[in-house]
Amino acid sequence: MKYVIFFFAIVLFVSCSSIRVYSDFDSSVDFSQYKTYAFFKPQIDKVDISDLDKRRILKAIDNELSSKGLIKSETPDILIGFTTHAKEKIYVNNISNWGWGFNPWLWGPTNNTVSTRTEGTLYINVIDGVSKQLVWQGKGRGGIQENMKNRDESIALFVQEIIGNYPPISPQSL
């Protein structure tokens, strides 16, 4: 069951609800010094999702970083990793069938509806290539939809939203 939830966490990030994106970074780091990157395989190998989805995420990250002028290298300035998390949310809605006003005798029976929704989170980590310290982390959170039509496009959009906050505006870049 855990594998299924993590699988859908990455594959099915985008739904009708919006993607919420957050980022955090080490304000003492000059991000303009970073020109090259490589993927941090030890972290990526630990992510419990399908290899197809890992490749989709890696391709999307690669495209976004390249569009920002970073170059893939064997001797990188930064290492890029990612992790995922998924959790199921339960919603209970109480609906009264009839009645109006504040008279308790006019209220009829209520129907309770229960629905669930899985919310997935993708963390993209930027690690300094020399110190091996985390210097930036982007997080995207959104509803997971199991009947997603185009996984490649949805994952690319999710990654694009997260990496849109990189590089951060730090005091060194002003």
C-alpha positions in Angstrom: 0.0 0.0 0.0 2.9 2.4 0.8 4.4 1.8 -2.6 1.0 2.6 -4.3 0.6 5.9 -2.3 4.2 7.0 -3.2 3.7 6.0 -6.8 0.6 8.2 -7.1 2.3 10.9 -5.1 4.6 11.6 -8.0 2.6 10.4 -11.0 -0.5 12.2 -10.1 0.5 15.5 -8.5 -1.7 17.8 -10.5 -5.5 17.9 -10.1 -8.2 20.5 -10.3 -6.7 22.2 -7.3 -3.7 24.4 -7.5 -0.2 23.5 -6.8 1.1 25.2 -3.6 4.8 25.9 -3.8 7.2 26.9 -1.0 11.0 27.3 -0.9 13.7 27.8 1.7 17.4 28.5 1.4 20.6 29.3 3.2 20.8 33.1 3.0 24.6 33.1 3.4 25.0 31.3 0.0 25.8 33.2 -3.2 23.7 31.3 -5.7 25.3 33.1 -8.6 28.4 31.0 -8.1 26.6 27.9 -9.2 26.9 27.2 -12.9 26.9 23.4 -13.2 24.9 20.5 -11.7 24.5 16.8 -11.5 21.9 14.5 -10.0 22.5 13.2 -6.5 21.9 9.5 -7.2 22.1 8.2 -3.6 19.1 10.4 -2.6 17.1 9.7 -5.8 17.6 5.9 -5.5 15.9 6.0 -2.1 12.7 7.4 -3.5 10.0 4.7 -3.5 8.3 5.4 -6.8 8.4 3.8 -10.2 11.5 4.2 -12.4 9.3 5.7 -15.1 8.2 8.5 -12.7 11.7 9.0 -11.5 12.8 9.5 -15.2 9.9 11.9 -15.7 10.9 14.0 -12.7 14.6 14.0 -13.7 13.8 15.0 -17.2 11.6 17.9 -16.0 14.3 19.1 -13.5 16.9 18.8 -16.3 14.8 20.9 -18.6 14.1 23.6 -16.0 17.7 23.9 -14.8 19.0 24.1 -18.4 16.5 26.9 -19.1 18.0 28.8 -16.2 21.5 28.5 -17.8 22.9 25.7 -15.6 25.0 23.0 -17.3 25.0 19.3 -16.5 28.6 18.3 -15.5 30.7 15.5 -14.1 32.3 18.0 -11.7 29.2 19.9 -10.5 28.9 23.0 -8.4 25.5 21.7 -7.0 23.9 18.3 -6.7 20.2 17.9 -7.3 18.1 15.4 -5.4 14.4 14.9 -4.7 12.1 13.1 -2.3 8.3 12.5 -2.2 5.6 12.2 0.4 1.9 11.4 0.2 -0.9 11.5 2.7 -4.6 10.7 2.5 -7.0 13.3 3.7 -10.6 12.4 4.7 -13.4 14.9 4.3 -16.8 14.5 6.1 -19.7 16.6 4.9 -23.0 16.8 6.8 -26.0 17.7 4.6 -29.4 18.2 6.1 -32.2 17.0 3.9 -34.9 19.5 4.9 -35.7 22.2 7.4 -35.2 25.9 7.6 -34.5 28.4 10.4 -33.5 27.7 13.9 -36.4 25.5 15.0 -34.9 22.1 16.0 -38.2 20.3 15.2 -38.0 21.3 11.5 -34.6 19.7 10.9 -34.7 16.3 9.2 -32.2 13.6 9.0 -28.8 14.4 7.8 -26.6 12.6 5.2 -23.0 12.3 5.9 -20.8 11.9 2.9 -17.2 10.9 3.3 -14.6 11.4 0.6 -10.9 11.0 0.5 -8.2 12.8 -1.5 -4.5 12.0 -1.6 -2.2 15.0 -1.4 1.3 14.6 -2.7 4.5 16.6 -2.0 7.6 16.7 -4.1 10.7 18.2 -2.5 13.6 19.2 -4.8 16.9 19.6 -3.0 19.9 21.6 -4.1 23.1 20.5 -2.3 26.4 22.3 -2.5 28.9 20.2 -4.4 31.8 20.9 -2.1 30.3 21.1 1.4 27.5 18.6 0.6 25.2 20.8 2.6 21.6 21.5 1.6 21.5 25.1 0.4 18.0 25.3 -1.2 14.8 23.3 -1.0 11.7 23.7 -3.1 8.5 22.0 -2.1 5.4 21.6 -4.2 2.1 20.2 -2.8 -1.0 19.4 -4.7 -3.9 17.0 -5.0 -3.4 13.6 -6.6 -5.7 12.5 -9.3 -5.5 8.8 -10.2 -7.0 9.2 -13.7 -4.4 11.7 -15.0 -4.2 11.7 -18.8 -0.7 13.1 -19.5 1.8 12.3 -16.7 4.8 13.8 -18.5 3.1 17.2 -18.9 1.7 17.2 -15.4 5.0 16.3 -13.7 6.8 18.9 -15.9 4.3 21.6 -14.7 4.7 20.6 -11.1 8.5 20.7 -11.4 8.4 24.0 -13.3 6.3 25.6 -10.5 8.8 24.5 -7.8 12.0 25.4 -9.7 10.5 28.8 -10.6 11.7 29.9 -7.1 15.3 29.0 -7.9 17.7 30.7 -7.6 16.4 32.7 -4.7 16.9 36.4 -4.3 19.5 36.5 -1.6 21.4 39.4 -0.1 24.5 38.4 -2.1 22.7 38.7 -5.4 21.4 42.3 -4.8 
